[in-house]
Amino acid sequence: MSLPKTLAEDVARNLVMVAKLIDEEPEKAYAYSRIALRLASRVAAVREAAGFAAYATQKYAEALAEFRAARRMTGSVELWPVMADCERGLGRPERAMAMAGEPEVQKLDKAGQVEMRLVAAGARRDMGQLDAAIVTLQSPELASNSVQPWTARLRYAYADALLEAGREAEAREWFAKALEADKDGSTDASDRLAELDGVEFVDAAVEEDEVTEADGDPQD
């Protein structure tokens, strides 16, 4: 609303492309975000979109700068967890842990607090504190039977930490629980379960090529 109509439409088109491409083609999404940023760098939504596009392409320093700019413009704390995860991406897990203890966390909604817990557990693992990571993930949200948008990822992270700690039976149980909650396929819990059960997947295309080669003329 702060931009002239034609410019606003140009910016909006680029932001739509960022949203459309960020999961499957993050580099293209990043390119569109840079165009939007050149057109309207003083719009918070543009800075936020640029941050997520940079984050998706593992440009963590750039992402962090954009998220900080968006936060200054809006005063919102909702980007706090992803900002902390950028610190992890930059090899600074201790900073992510420090952010997990800041007052901003208490201002997050439930989804944001769960996201912050996931980031903090990841930071613990980065620092080699596996037992502490497991404890960090143990929470009322993990224990709840209610399925929320974050449930599958939380259960998956807990299962993965348990597996790394050598607690295979417990890990299998929690991968199964993650799969149960994963309605949109946001995790590969089914594959992890299959691996634990000793199931091997065969690439059908590779297998077909091998059969064709075996049936062909050796002198071809």
Secondary structure as the mmCIF struct_conf table of DSSP 4:
data_model
#
loop_
_struct_conf.conf_type_id
_struct_conf.id
_struct_conf.beg_label_comp_id
_struct_conf.beg_label_asym_id
_struct_conf.beg_label_seq_id
_struct_conf.end_label_comp_id
_struct_conf.end_label_asym_id
_struct_conf.end_label_seq_id
BEND BEND1 LEU A 3 LEU A 3
HELX_RH_AL_P HELX_RH_AL_P1 LYS A 5 LEU A 21
TURN_TY1_P TURN_TY1_P1 ILE A 22 GLU A 24
HELX_RH_AL_P HELX_RH_AL_P2 PRO A 26 LEU A 39
TURN_TY1_P TURN_TY1_P2 SER A 41 ARG A 42
HELX_RH_AL_P HELX_RH_AL_P3 ALA A 44 ALA A 56
TURN_TY1_P TURN_TY1_P3 THR A 57 GLN A 58
HELX_RH_AL_P HELX_RH_AL_P4 TYR A 60 THR A 74
TURN_TY1_P TURN_TY1_P4 GLU A 78 LEU A 79
HELX_RH_AL_P HELX_RH_AL_P5 TRP A 80 GLY A 89
TURN_TY1_P TURN_TY1_P5 LEU A 90 GLY A 91
HELX_RH_AL_P HELX_RH_AL_P6 PRO A 93 ALA A 100
TURN_TY1_P TURN_TY1_P6 GLY A 101 GLY A 101
BEND BEND2 GLU A 102 GLU A 102
HELX_RH_3T_P HELX_RH_3T_P1 PRO A 103 LYS A 107
BEND BEND3 LEU A 108 LEU A 108
HELX_RH_AL_P HELX_RH_AL_P7 LYS A 110 ASP A 126
TURN_TY1_P TURN_TY1_P7 MET A 127 GLY A 128
HELX_RH_AL_P HELX_RH_AL_P8 LEU A 130 LEU A 137
BEND BEND4 SER A 139 SER A 139
HELX_RH_AL_P HELX_RH_AL_P9 PRO A 140 ALA A 143
BEND BEND5 SER A 146 SER A 146
TURN_TY1_P TURN_TY1_P8 PRO A 149 TRP A 150
HELX_RH_AL_P HELX_RH_AL_P10 THR A 151 GLU A 164
TURN_TY1_P TURN_TY1_P9 ALA A 165 GLY A 166
HELX_RH_AL_P HELX_RH_AL_P11 GLU A 168 ALA A 181
TURN_TY1_P TURN_TY1_P10 LYS A 183 ASP A 184
BEND BEND6 THR A 187 THR A 187
HELX_RH_AL_P HELX_RH_AL_P12 ALA A 189 LEU A 196
TURN_TY1_P TURN_TY1_P11 ASP A 197 GLY A 198
HELX_RH_AL_P HELX_RH_AL_P13 ALA A 204 ASP A 215
BEND BEND7 GLY A 216 GLY A 216
TURN_TY1_P TURN_TY1_P12 PRO A 218 GLN A 219
#
